[in-house]
Amino acid sequence: MTATAAAICVACGSDELMAVETIDARSLADAWQREDRAVGVPDRGGERARQMLSALPDRIRFDRCSRCGLEMASPAVVWSSSTYPADQSYPIRWEFERALDDLGPDPIDVLEIGCGTGHFLSMATARGHRAIGIDFSATAVAAARERGVRAYHGGFDELATHVGAGARFDAVVFFHVIEHLPDPDDFLRALAPWLRPSGRVCLSCPGPRRFTRLIREQQAGRSDFWDYPPQHVLRWTLPALEALVARHGWRVLTAMEEPFSWVAAASQIGIARAMYRGDTESPVGRRLSIATGWLRLLSAADHRSGASIYLCAERGGTVAA
């Protein structure tokens, strides 16, 4: 099967697109298997590879918008809810605190889409917000409920079943979700009725300058192994996120990269390299890997930001025609 090029940018609407990468499905499956072997679960990799090869076409193409920089996979194949990796991690992210600061000190009604194991919900609740979340991972939702937060199992289209069709929120947040969505316009249109007139949205996703792209051991092509279908189908930039929300009538309040930490970045690069090389139990091997991490950072000014880009916006802009 041949990948079909995108016709228009789903962020800004431009038709100024150019092909920047083509990769075959076998290479993606092999990269995931390398990761599974590196973390010590080689048996899991075989089943995942079979699922990927059955879901993906032979080749996938990425096109970049010349205007806003968004990169789009063609075709935009994603995991189904039943095949999405059960070992997906849900870390505490830098942008959680930033979003809470942007939402302000007064208690409000907050919905998190893709709440995972409930870290953000716990933090929001601790600040006095009335926070609830939804996620299609049953195991993640169970872990969130163990934290004592309100979390529901299901897709976003099932939210009314849990909270009622008349529920409205002062803010909706979704972290590392939008890169998984083939049609972000549909998602934002569906989101709008749940927000009150002065509502805000806060979101994040992997950034194009993130330092993890310097970990060559975990790359499949031009990017990290997880930055391809069926995991990610869109690679966002801040201008692309700003263009998207502006078209939906939201005014951008904050748009920024995650701050960069030399020590944290070098350590993560080093640990990842040591893991792939089987040197995690060797103090000398770990130190050498971290030293190499420093060298990679010093030689790559274009990849010196934290993992995420973050945006907060409020209703009140003009919806583009």
C-alpha positions in Angstrom: 0.0 0.0 0.0 1.3 3.5 -0.8 1.0 6.4 1.6 -1.2 9.2 0.3 0.1 12.7 0.8 -1.9 15.2 2.9 -3.7 17.9 0.9 -4.0 20.6 3.5 -2.5 21.5 6.9 -4.9 20.5 9.6 -3.6 23.3 11.9 -3.5 26.4 9.7 -5.2 25.3 6.5 -2.3 26.0 4.2 -1.8 23.9 1.1 2.0 24.6 1.1 3.1 21.1 2.1 6.3 19.2 1.3 7.3 15.6 2.0 10.0 15.3 4.7 10.1 11.6 5.5 9.0 8.2 4.3 9.4 5.1 6.5 8.3 1.5 6.2 6.2 -0.3 8.8 8.8 -3.0 9.4 11.3 -0.4 10.6 8.7 1.0 13.1 7.9 -2.5 14.4 11.7 -3.3 14.7 12.2 -0.1 16.7 9.5 -0.9 19.2 11.0 -4.4 19.6 14.4 -2.9 20.3 12.8 -0.8 23.0 11.1 -3.8 24.5 14.3 -5.8 24.6 16.1 -2.8 26.1 13.7 -2.6 29.0 13.7 -6.3 29.6 10.4 -7.5 28.1 11.3 -9.0 24.7 8.2 -11.3 24.7 5.9 -8.3 24.6 7.6 -6.9 21.5 6.5 -9.8 19.2 2.8 -9.3 19.8 3.1 -5.6 19.5 5.0 -6.0 16.2 2.2 -8.3 14.8 -0.4 -5.7 15.8 1.5 -2.9 14.2 2.2 -4.7 10.9 -1.5 -5.7 10.6 -2.6 -2.1 11.2 -0.1 -0.1 9.2 0.3 0.2 5.4 3.7 -0.8 4.0 5.0 2.8 4.0 4.0 6.0 5.8 4.8 9.5 4.7 5.2 12.7 6.7 4.4 16.0 5.1 5.4 19.4 6.7 3.5 22.6 6.4 5.7 25.4 5.2 3.7 28.0 7.0 3.3 26.6 10.6 5.7 23.6 10.6 3.2 20.9 11.5 4.2 17.5 10.3 1.3 15.1 9.3 1.4 11.3 8.8 -0.2 9.9 5.7 -2.2 7.8 6.1 -3.0 8.8 9.7 -3.4 5.3 11.2 -3.8 5.1 15.0 -4.1 2.4 17.6 -7.7 1.4 18.5 -8.7 1.6 22.1 -8.3 -2.2 22.4 -4.8 -2.3 20.9 -3.3 0.9 22.5 -0.2 -0.1 24.4 -1.1 -1.3 27.9 2.4 -0.3 29.1 1.9 3.3 28.3 3.5 5.5 31.0 1.7 8.4 32.6 4.5 10.6 34.2 4.1 13.7 36.2 4.8 16.4 33.6 6.3 19.9 34.0 3.2 21.4 32.3 0.8 20.3 35.1 2.0 23.0 37.4 2.1 25.5 34.6 -1.5 24.8 33.7 -2.6 25.1 37.3 -1.0 28.5 37.5 -2.7 29.6 34.3 -6.1 28.4 35.7 -5.7 30.7 38.7 -6.2 30.3 42.4 -10.1 30.3 42.5 -11.8 26.9 42.6 -13.3 26.0 39.2 -14.7 23.0 37.4 -12.0 21.2 35.4 -12.2 18.3 33.0 -9.1 16.4 31.9 -9.3 14.3 28.7 -6.9 11.4 28.7 -6.4 11.6 32.5 -4.2 8.5 32.7 -3.4 7.5 36.3 -4.7 10.8 37.7 -1.6 12.8 38.6 -2.9 16.1 37.3 -6.4 15.4 38.8 -4.7 14.9 42.2 -2.8 18.2 41.9 -5.9 20.1 40.7 -8.0 18.7 43.5 -5.3 19.6 46.1 -5.6 23.2 44.9 -9.3 23.2 45.5 -10.6 22.7 42.0 -13.5 20.4 41.2 -11.7 18.1 38.8 -12.8 15.0 36.9 -11.2 13.0 34.2 -11.9 10.4 31.5 -9.5 7.9 29.8 -10.1 4.8 27.6 -7.5 2.8 29.6 -9.4 0.8 32.3 -6.1 0.1 34.2 -5.1 3.7 34.2 -8.6 4.8 35.4 -8.4 2.2 38.2 -5.1 3.6 39.3 -6.5 7.1 39.2 -9.4 6.1 41.4 -7.0 4.6 43.9 -5.6 8.1 44.3 -9.1 9.2 45.4 -9.9 11.3 42.3 -13.0 11.3 40.0 -12.1 9.4 36.9 -14.3 7.6 34.3 -13.4 4.9 31.9 -14.4 5.5 28.2 -13.8 7.7 25.2 -14.5 11.4 25.1 -17.7 10.7 23.1 -19.0 8.8 26.2 -18.5 11.7 28.6 -22.2 12.5 28.7 -23.0 9.0 30.0 -20.9 9.7 33.1 -21.5 13.4 33.9 -24.8 14.2 32.0 -25.2 16.1 28.8 -25.8 19.4 30.6 -22.5 19.4 32.5 -20.2 22.4 31.7 -16.6 23.2 32.7 -14.6 26.3 33.3 -11.5 24.6 31.8 -10.7 21.5 29.8 -7.1 20.2 29.8 -5.5 17.5 27.7 -1.8 16.6 27.9 0.0 14.6 25.2 -3.3 13.8 23.5 -3.5 16.0 20.4 -0.6 14.3 18.7 -2.7 11.1 18.6 -5.7 12.7 16.8 -6.0 12.4 13.0 -8.6 15.2 13.0 -8.0 17.8 15.7 -10.8 20.0 14.2 -13.4 17.4 15.0 -12.0 17.1 18.5 -12.1 20.8 19.2 -15.6 21.2 17.8 -16.8 18.4 20.0 -15.0 20.0 23.0 -16.5 23.4 22.6 -20.1 22.7 24.0 -18.6 21.4 27.2 -17.0 24.8 28.0 -18.6 27.7 29.7 -18.5 31.0 27.7 -15.3 32.2 29.4 -13.8 28.7 29.4 -10.1 27.9 28.9 -8.2 25.1 27.3 -4.7 24.0 28.4 -2.8 21.4 26.3 0.6 20.0 25.7 2.4 17.6 23.3 5.9 16.6 22.4 7.9 19.6 21.1 10.0 19.6 17.9 13.2 20.8 19.7 13.0 18.2 22.5 16.3 16.7 23.6 15.0 13.2 23.3 15.6 13.4 19.6 19.3 13.2 20.4 18.9 9.6 21.7 19.8 7.9 18.4 19.4 4.4 19.9 15.6 5.0 20.2 15.1 6.5 16.8 13.2 4.8 14.0 13.9 7.4 11.3 14.1 11.2 11.9 12.4 11.0 15.3 11.8 8.9 18.4 10.3 5.4 17.7 7.0 6.4 19.4 6.7 9.5 17.2 5.1 7.6 14.3 1.8 5.9 13.6 0.0 4.1 15.1 1.2 6.1 18.1 1.6 9.7 16.9 0.1 11.0 13.6 0.8 14.7 14.1 4.1 16.5 15.1 3.2 19.9 16.4 5.0 23.2 16.7 3.9 26.2 18.8 2.8 28.2 15.7 0.7 25.2 14.5 -1.0 24.9 17.9 -1.6 28.7 18.0 -3.1 28.6 14.4 -5.4 25.7 15.3 -6.9 27.2 18.4 -7.3 30.6 16.8 -9.4 29.1 14.0 -11.7 27.7 16.7 -12.2 31.1 18.4 -9.8 30.9 21.3 -7.3 33.6 22.2 -3.8 32.3 23.2 -2.7 33.3 26.7 0.4 31.2 27.0 2.5 29.4 24.4 5.9 28.1 25.4 8.5 25.3 25.3 9.2 23.3 28.5 12.3 24.8 30.1 15.5 23.0 29.3 17.7 21.4 32.0 21.2 20.4 31.0 21.6 18.0 33.9 18.2 16.2 33.4 18.7 16.0 29.7 22.2 14.6 29.8 21.1 12.1 32.5 18.1 10.9 30.5 20.2 10.5 27.3 22.9 8.6 29.2 20.4 6.3 31.0 18.6 5.5 27.7 22.0 4.8 26.0 23.1 2.6 28.9 19.8 0.7 28.8 20.1 0.0 25.1 23.7 -1.1 25.5 23.0 -3.3 28.5 25.3 -1.1 30.8 22.8 -0.1 33.4 24.4 -2.2 36.1 27.9 -0.9 35.3 28.9 2.4 37.0 31.6 3.0 34.4 29.2 2.3 31.6 26.6 4.7 33.0 29.1 7.5 33.5 30.4 7.1 29.9 26.8 7.1 28.6 26.0 10.3 30.5 29.3 11.9 29.3 28.2 11.1 25.7 24.8 12.7 26.5 26.6 15.9 27.4 28.6 15.8 24.2 25.4 15.3 22.1 23.7 18.3 23.8 26.7 20.5 23.3 26.8 19.8 19.6 23.0 20.2 18.9 21.7 23.7 19.6 18.5 22.8 17.7 17.4 20.2 20.2 17.8 21.9 23.5 14.3 22.2 25.0 12.4 20.1 27.4 10.1 17.3 26.2 6.8 19.3 25.8 5.4 22.4 24.2 2.5 23.9 26.1 -0.4 26.3 25.2 -3.3 27.8 27.2 -6.1 29.7 25.5 -9.5 31.2 26.4 -12.7 31.7 24.5 -13.1 35.1 22.9 -11.2 35.1 19.6 -12.8 35.2 16.1 -13.6 31.9 14.5 -11.9 31.7 11.1 -14.1 31.1 8.1 
